[in-house]
Amino acid sequence: MNVMDMIEEKQIKKDVDSFDVGDRVKVHVVIREGEKERIQIFKGDVIAKRGSGTRASFTVRKISFGIGVERIFPLHSKMVKKIEPVRKGKVRRAKLYYLRNLRGKAARIKEVR
């Protein structure tokens, strides 16, 4: 085990809930405004996961006022307080970038029952 692996091992969060691509999640993000801190929830569908270890990240997409909004979150960041799975999605792809071109009901992901 080299020095980089030992440093990265300390940075990894142990309490991350498991979620996959296609799941709807609530991401609790710390927002800093001047001296104040608050937690804002970003709720959407996970369209991609990438990387491993401390470099792991995931992309969440939501529709806000008719406009698609995507955010990329580092999985082990201190700014991400909690990742709360809302529901499991049934998908057959690892990356759901095709959702960017779909509108309305066509852009929904079926739920696993």
C-alpha positions in Angstrom: 0.0 0.0 0.0 1.6 3.3 -1.1 1.3 6.7 0.6 -1.5 7.9 -1.8 -3.7 4.9 -0.9 -3.3 5.5 2.8 -4.2 9.2 2.4 -7.2 8.4 0.3 -8.5 5.8 2.7 -8.9 8.4 5.4 -11.0 10.6 3.0 -13.6 7.9 2.1 -17.0 8.1 3.7 -18.2 4.9 5.3 -21.9 5.8 5.7 -22.8 6.3 2.0 -26.2 4.7 1.1 -26.0 2.4 -1.9 -27.7 3.7 -5.0 -27.4 2.9 -8.7 -28.0 4.7 -12.1 -31.7 5.2 -12.6 -32.5 5.7 -9.0 -34.2 8.9 -7.7 -32.1 10.4 -4.9 -32.2 13.4 -2.6 -28.7 14.9 -2.2 -28.3 17.1 0.9 -25.7 19.7 -0.1 -24.0 22.3 2.2 -24.4 25.8 0.7 -22.2 28.6 2.1 -23.4 32.1 1.8 -20.8 34.4 3.4 -20.5 33.3 7.0 -23.6 31.2 7.1 -24.1 27.6 6.1 -27.3 25.9 5.2 -28.3 22.5 3.7 -30.2 22.5 0.4 -31.7 19.4 -1.1 -31.2 18.5 -4.8 -33.7 15.8 -5.8 -33.4 14.1 -9.2 -32.5 11.0 -11.1 -29.0 9.6 -11.1 -28.0 9.4 -14.8 -24.3 8.5 -14.4 -21.7 7.2 -11.9 -18.0 7.3 -12.6 -14.7 6.7 -10.9 -13.8 4.8 -7.8 -12.3 5.5 -4.4 -12.1 9.1 -3.4 -12.5 10.2 -7.1 -15.9 8.7 -7.5 -18.7 11.0 -8.6 -22.3 10.8 -9.8 -24.5 13.0 -12.0 -28.1 13.9 -10.9 -30.6 15.4 -13.3 -33.9 17.1 -12.5 -36.4 19.3 -14.3 -36.7 22.7 -12.7 -39.4 25.0 -14.2 -39.3 23.1 -17.5 -35.5 23.3 -17.8 -33.3 20.3 -17.3 -30.6 20.9 -14.6 -27.7 18.5 -14.0 -25.2 18.6 -11.2 -22.1 16.4 -10.7 -21.4 15.6 -7.1 -18.2 14.1 -5.8 -19.3 11.0 -3.8 -17.0 11.5 -0.8 -17.1 15.4 -0.7 -17.6 17.1 2.6 -20.1 19.4 0.9 -22.4 16.3 0.3 -23.9 15.6 3.8 -26.3 12.8 2.9 -27.5 10.9 -0.2 -31.0 9.6 0.4 -32.4 7.1 -2.1 -36.1 7.8 -2.8 -36.9 5.1 -5.3 -35.2 2.4 -7.4 -35.4 2.8 -11.2 -35.5 0.0 -13.8 -32.9 0.8 -16.4 -30.7 -1.3 -18.8 -27.9 1.2 -19.3 -25.0 2.4 -17.3 -25.3 6.0 -18.6 -28.7 7.6 -19.1 -27.6 10.6 -21.3 -30.5 9.8 -23.7 -32.9 11.4 -21.1 -31.5 14.8 -22.1 -33.4 14.5 -25.5 -36.7 13.3 -24.0 -39.6 15.4 -22.8 -42.6 14.8 -20.5 -43.7 11.2 -19.8 -41.1 9.8 -22.2 -38.3 11.1 -19.8 -39.6 9.1 -16.8 -37.8 6.0 -15.5 -39.9 3.0 -14.5 -39.9 2.1 -10.8 -38.8 -1.4 -9.6 -41.5 -3.0 -7.6 
